[in-house]
Amino acid sequence: MRRRNEAGAALATLAFVALAAGCAGRSPAPSSDLGVPTGGRAALAVPDAVWPEKTSYRSVDVRGRRIFYREAGRRDRPVLLLLHGYPSSSHSYRELIPLLSGRYRVVAPDNLGSGFSDHPSPHEVTYTFDLLADHITGFTEALGLTRYVLYMQDFGAPVGFRVAMAHPERLRGLVVQNGNAYLDGLPEALRAFLRRAHEDRSREGVAAVARIVSAAAIREQQYLRDVPGDRRERLSPDTWTHDLAFLATPEDREIQVQLLQDYQTNIDAYPSWQAFLRSRQPPTLIVWGRNDADFIRAGATAYLRDVPRAELHLLDAGHFAVEEQAVAIAQHVTRFLERLPP
């Protein structure tokens, strides 16, 4: 029933007025942003705000499965492909999309097994990051997206690097938001947990991973952990309510457990991702919530080893920085995209 109820997906927050107030004729970074200028570039003014396009809620067949996506912006404009993290979906970009859609074609799919996309049974399909990336690559081909900037957050980074490396000729640039590609960004306790999740498939080991997918863990450890109590009004309860609606059954929770068990394959792939960055030198913007306790800020600065001309901004936000600082992120993304070559 929930996968047919796409009307609920149409609840997007229109924060354009805030962007207009923050962008028009103003060049300084927001006061909550610790901007780190890199590559010797001077800060550029944010272009004047423009009215957003209406967001549409669509689906497309990919590899015989339904992939849901949000899309806004004229189809002749540069494409920004938003890849979401755990445990969310394209819903996490509901504020960012209207802030950018007046200038760009913004496309945000739900991963296979997440949100309004199909959820094949984890007893029939083994969920891996290779599987997610294959469906996102197929999604870009189904929509005819031949050139795009990838925006990657959390799980979006391992999906995005696979997509980029499969077709590097399609990549115009990267926007990295709390998306790891370096051991520097993973505290030792998290590394140990992910190793155990991958190696220990005993009943007790699986139960330990499943606790991370509980309602309490998603609300308290995923969303609220990084936000001080006096600022929790920044976070809409729609976030965890939406996520939990798609984790209501044992099979839906098992999908995420399988992905957490597979996460070690991403860590093992970090050297190849870093080599890709060194060899290709894609234009890169890093906007990172500096209060993230899991993907720590050292993971953001580590990118500069391989992409020294990347632009880095550490935001006063947690893991879900776009939930707290959508306007600031939109300003940085707009400046970044406006100076990219075609």
N, C-alpha and C positions, 0 to 999 in steps of 0.2 A: 504493500500500500504506500509506504513512504517514498518508494522510487517513482511512483506515478504522480506524487503530489508536487509537481514542479512549481505550483503556484507559490509554495513556501520559499522557493529559491529566489523569487523576485523581490525579496525584501532587501534592497541595497541602500546603504546610507549615503545621502548626497551631501558631501562635505565641500562642495565647490566654493561656497561662500567663504569658508575658512581659507581655502587656497588663494582665492582672489585677494583677500585681505593680506595674506602672507607673502604673495608673489609680486603684486603689481608694483613695479617701479622700485623694488627693494633688492639689494644684492647681499646683505649680510646673512650668514647662516643663522638658523634659529638659536636662541640662547641656550637651549638644552642640548645642542649639538657640539661635541668636541671635534671640530673638523681637523683633519690631518692633511695639509696640502702635500701632494707628492708630485714628482716629475717636474718641478719648477713652474707649474702653471698657476697663474693668478686666478682667483675666484671670479667667476662670471656671474652677471646678474641673471636672476630667474626671468625668463620671458614672461610677458604679460599673460595673465590667465585668460582662457577662452572657455566658453560654455561647453559642458560635457554633452556627449551623445548618449542616447538612451541605451541602457544595457539590455541585450537580448539573452534568452536562456534556451539553448539549443542542444541537440545531441546528434552524433554521427556514428555510423557503423565503422568499427575498426577491428580487423581480424575476427569478424563475426560477432563482436560484442559492442554494446552501446556505451559510448563515451559522452558524458554530459560536459557542456562548457558554457561559460559566460563570455559574451563578446560585446564590445562597444567600440565605436569609431569607424570612420569610413574605410572601405577596403583598399583604397588606393594610397593609404598612409603607411608609414613605417610600422612594422609589427613588433609588439612587445608580448612575449609569451611568458605568462606567470605560472610557475610550477610550485605547488603548495607542499607543506610539510605534514608531519604527524602531530596530532591525530585528526587533522582538519581536512579541508577540501578547498575548492575555489571560493567558498564562502569567506575565507580569511581575507580575500582581496576586495570585498564588497565596498570598502571605503576608498581604496586606492584606484579602482577602475574609473570611477567618474572624475577623479582628479586628473587623469591622464588622457581620457578618451576624446577630449576636444582636439588633441594634436596627433594622436597615434591610434592605430588599430590595436586594441588590447584584447588578448585572448587568454582565458584562464580555464584549463580543463580540470576535471576531477580525475584523479588516478583510477585505474581499474581497481575495484574493491573499496573505493572511497566515495563519499557523497552520493550524488545521484547517478553515477556511472554504474554499470552492471557489477554485481558482486558474485562472480562464480564461486561455487562452494569450495572452500579450502581442502575438502576431502577429494575433490576432483582436479583441482589446479593447485600447484605449489606456488605460493606468492614469493617472488624474488624481485630484487631491483632490476635485474635484467628483463623480467616480464613487464614491469611498469614502464621501463624505458622503451621497450619494443612497441608498446601500445602508444606511448606519446610520439615516438617517431612515426608510427602509422597514422596517428592523429594529424600531425603536421602535413603528411602527404595527402590525407583525405581532404583537408582544407586548402591544399595547394600553397602552403606556406614555404616559400623557397629561400627566404632571407628574413632573419629575425634576431632580436636581442633576447637572451634568456634571463629571466629573473628567477633566482633559485633561493629557496628558504628551506632549511632543515632537510627532510627527505627529498626536497626538490633539487638539492645539490647532487647527490648520487644519480638521480634520474637525469638531471641536466647535463652532467659531464658525459654520461653515456650517449645522450642524444647529440651533444656537440661533437664528440669524437667519431660518431658514426657518419656525420655529414659536416665536417668542419667548414666546407665551402658555404654553408648556409648561415654561419654564425657572424653576425655583425658586432656583437659585444656581449658582455656578461654583467649582470647586476647580482651581487652576492649579498644576501641578508641572512646572517646567522646560519650559514651553510658551510660545513666543514670540508676541507680537503687536506688537512694537516693534523698530525698527532698533537701539535702544540695546542690545538683547540679543544682537546678532550682531556678532562681531568683523569687521573689514574683510576679513580674509583669507577668512572663511567667506562673506561677501557676494559677494566676487569669484568664489569657486568656484561658488556657486549661480547667478550670472549666466552664467558660462561654460557650466555644465551645461545651462542653458536655451537658450542661443543657439548653442552650438557642437555640431552634430550630426554632425561629421566622424568618421571612424573613430578618430582620435586623441582627439577630445573625448569620445566615448562610452567609450573605453578608460579614460580618466582617471576617469570617474564609476564605472565598473565596479570599479576598484581599491578603492573604498570598500566594496564589497559582498563583498570577499574574506574568507575565514575569518580570516586574520591581522588584518585591519583591524577586523573585528567584535569579536574577542576583545580586542585590544590597544588600539584607538582608541576603541571604543564603551564597553566595560565597564571595562577596567582602567586606562585613561589617567588618570582623575580620582581614583584610589584609591591612596594611598601603599602601598609594598610591605609595611610592617608591619601594614597593615589589610586586606589583600586577602582574608583569611579571612572577611571580611564577605560576600563575593560567592560565591554558589554557582556552581560550574561548570555546573550545570543551565541557567543562563541562556543562555550562548552555544551550548551543546550543543543545546538545544532550537531556538534560532533557526537554527542552521546545518542542522539536519535539514530545515527548510523552505526552505533556499536551496541545496539539493544539486544542482539541475539548472540548466542555462543559462537555461531559460525562467523559473524562479523568481527567479533573480538579475536577469533582464531586467525583471521586474515592479518591483523596487525601483529599478533604474536609471531606469525611466520616471517613477517618483514623484519621485526626486531631480531629474530634468530638469524636472518640473512645479513644483518648490518655489518658483520665482520668482513664480508666480501668487499664492502666499500673501503674500509680501513686498509685492507690488503691492496686495494687499487690506488690508494693515494699516490704512490710514486709515479704511476702512469699518468694520473691526472696532472701532477706537477710537471712532468715532462711535456705534456701537451701544452700547458701554459707557457713554459719556457720556449718551446719551439714556435708556437703560433702567436704569442704575445697579443691576445685579443684585447681590445679596449675593455677596461674593467672598472666598474664602480663597486665599492664595498660600503654598505650601510649596515652597521652591526649594533645591535642592542648590547651595550657594554655591561649591563647588569645580569646577563645570561649566566646562570650557574653551571649549566651543562656544556654549552658551546662558548667557551670563555674567550675573552677579547684577544688572547694570544693567537687564536685561530684566524682572526681578522688580519693582524699585522703580518702573520706568516705569509700571506699571499704576496707581500711586497718582495719577498726573496726571489720569486719567479716571475712576477709581473711588476717590476719596479716603478713603472709609470702609472700603476693603478691609482685611483683616487679613493681615499679611505676616510670615512666619517664614523666615529664612535658616538652613538646616540644614547641619550638618557632613557633607556628602555630595556626590557628583558628579551627573552627568546622570541616572543611574538611582537617584535618592534613595530610592525605595520598596524597592530591593534592599538598601540599607544601613540605613535608618531607618524600617522599616515601623511599628514601635510608636509612635514619635514622631509620624509622620504620622497614624496612626489616632487618637491622642489629640487632635490638632488638628482633624481632620475631625469627630470625635464632638462636641467642644465647639461647633464651627461649626454642625453640623446640628441640634443640640438647641435652638439659639436661633432657628432660622429659622421664619418664619410658615408656615402650611400652604400 
